[in-house]
Amino acid sequence: MRKGIHPENYRIVAFKDMSNDDVFLTKSTANTNETLEVDGVEYPLVKMEISRTSHPFYTGKSKLVDTAGRIDKFKTKYAKFKK
């Protein structure tokens, strides 16, 4: 392997699905300032809006997840063009 091209901060990180509060641990280089305690151990936390536990493709359930109000923002932004 070539030296100097691989990240140095490869560590175990907690990923949290904000739509259903599911947490899973995996290795990552994602930067974050928040932490989360899982089974008595503190891990860096990365928050996600959707994951394998809430995505309709994996769950088989159709569910609208609008945590940021994006649909409402879109409708108000383009309401002026509606005839």
Buried (B, 14 or more C-beta within 10 A) or exposed (E): EEEEEEEEEEEEBBBBBBBEEBBBBEEBEEEBEEEBEBEEEEBBBBEEEBBEBBBEEEEEEEEEBEEEEEEEEEEEEEEEEEE
